[in-house]
Amino acid sequence: MTFREQLFITIVDKAVIGLMVAAVAFVFSKALEKVKSDRALANELAKQRVAKIAEVWEALDKYEADTVYWSRVTRNRVRGREGEDVERALKASMPKLIELNKHAGNVRDLIDRNRFWLTENLYERFGLHCSHILNHLALLVDRPSSQRELEDQLISQLSVSRQSIADYLKL
């Protein structure tokens, strides 16, 4: 083989190796871009999910606090009363209790609208928590004289369902 032939073979060999390295680098670069893009999308979705969970949690927490507050107000109004006096005392709280009942629908709608972001497990836990509060309101109107026991039961149920949500979120 002459020097020229050897030089030609060496140049072609190095060019082929260079092209192969460039092709591998290009494929690796594209794969890395895809991973970065997927990671950025996942991060944005996670931020949205956290914001939606916070929105639902804040609405549910306010609803719970208002219900517990008005439960105590109603209990104090009916304490020591019987018969028609209980009904009159309950009547004073009725507008707020009706408003809380309507608010339950708004909170439930918010939970339903954010079902995608909550995932099924968290959706069910938030729904159960909302149901405990709504059931308490119904019992409060139905049996105001047994309010103390109902409130204790509500606080217990809410603690359990709140802990269930916190456990799921790993708080």
Long-range contacts (C-beta under 8 A, 24 or more apart in sequence): 48-117, 49-117, 52-114, 52-117, 52-118, 53-114, 53-117, 53-118, 53-122, 53-169, 55-110, 55-114, 56-110, 56-111, 56-114, 56-118, 56-126, 57-126, 57-165, 59-106, 59-107, 59-110, 60-107, 60-111, 60-126, 60-129, 60-130, 63-100, 63-103, 63-104, 63-107, 63-130, 63-133, 64-129, 64-133, 64-158, 66-100, 66-103, 67-100, 67-133, 67-136, 67-137, 67-154, 68-151, 68-154, 68-155, 70-96, 70-97, 70-100, 71-136, 71-140, 71-147, 71-150, 71-151, 71-154, 72-151, 74-140, 74-144, 74-147, 75-144, 75-147, 75-148, 75-151, 78-144, 78-145, 78-147, 79-147, 82-145, 86-144, 86-145, 89-144, 90-141, 90-144, 94-141, 97-137, 97-140, 97-141, 100-137, 101-134, 101-137, 104-130, 104-133, 104-134, 104-137, 121-168, 122-165, 122-168, 122-169, 125-161, 125-164, 125-165, 125-168, 126-165, 128-161, 128-164, 129-158, 129-161, 129-162, 129-165, 132-157, 132-158, 132-161, 133-158
